Amino acid sequence: MTDSFWTGGPDAYADGLREHYKPRLDELRKHRNDADDTERLELDAEIERLEAEHKSKLDSIDDCLF
């Protein structure tokens, strides 16, 4: 997802963020279930990073111009 002009306002942007992050997070969570302990720790870190990035972008919606 790139920073660009979004039509539809903050709700459309939030929907776009969800559409961008959900598939990747779902894929990581699926792989986590089949991973060994070392891999699981790496996947947990990546999941946590993506969730924080997603939350940060959602929290900054009020700072965006639509």
C-alpha positions as CSV (number, residue, x, y, z in Angstrom):
1,M,0.0,0.0,0.0
2,T,1.4,3.4,-0.9
3,D,0.7,6.8,0.4
4,S,-1.6,8.5,-2.0
5,F,-4.8,10.4,-2.3
6,W,-7.8,8.5,-1.1
7,T,-11.3,9.2,-2.2
8,G,-14.1,8.2,0.2
9,G,-12.6,9.8,3.3
10,P,-11.2,8.1,6.4
11,D,-13.6,5.1,6.3
12,A,-12.4,4.2,2.8
13,Y,-8.8,4.6,3.9
14,A,-9.3,2.4,7.0
15,D,-11.0,-0.2,4.8
16,G,-8.0,-0.1,2.4
17,L,-5.6,-0.6,5.3
18,R,-7.6,-3.6,6.5
19,E,-7.6,-5.1,3.0
20,H,-3.8,-4.6,2.8
21,Y,-2.8,-6.0,6.2
22,K,-5.4,-8.8,6.8
23,P,-4.3,-11.2,4.1
24,R,-0.6,-10.9,5.2
25,L,-1.5,-11.3,8.9
26,D,-3.7,-14.3,8.1
27,E,-1.0,-15.9,6.1
28,L,1.6,-15.4,8.9
29,R,-0.8,-16.8,11.5
30,K,-1.5,-19.9,9.4
31,H,2.2,-20.6,9.0
32,R,2.7,-20.0,12.7
33,N,0.5,-23.0,13.5
34,D,2.7,-25.3,11.5
35,A,6.1,-23.8,12.5
36,D,8.7,-25.1,14.9
37,D,9.6,-23.1,18.0
38,T,12.3,-21.0,16.4
39,E,10.2,-20.2,13.4
40,R,7.2,-19.5,15.6
41,L,9.2,-16.8,17.5
42,E,10.2,-15.1,14.2
43,L,6.6,-15.2,13.0
44,D,5.4,-13.8,16.3
45,A,7.8,-10.9,15.9
46,E,6.7,-10.3,12.3
47,I,3.0,-10.5,13.3
48,E,3.6,-8.1,16.1
49,R,5.4,-5.7,13.8
50,L,2.7,-5.7,11.2
51,E,-0.1,-5.3,13.8
52,A,1.8,-2.3,15.3
53,E,2.3,-0.8,11.8
54,H,-1.4,-1.3,11.0
55,K,-2.5,0.3,14.3
56,S,-0.2,3.2,13.8
57,K,-1.6,3.9,10.4
58,L,-5.2,3.6,11.7
59,D,-4.3,5.9,14.6
60,S,-2.9,8.5,12.3
61,I,-6.0,8.8,10.1
62,D,-7.1,11.9,11.8
63,D,-3.9,13.6,10.7
64,C,-4.6,12.8,7.0
65,L,-6.3,15.1,4.5
66,F,-9.1,13.6,2.5
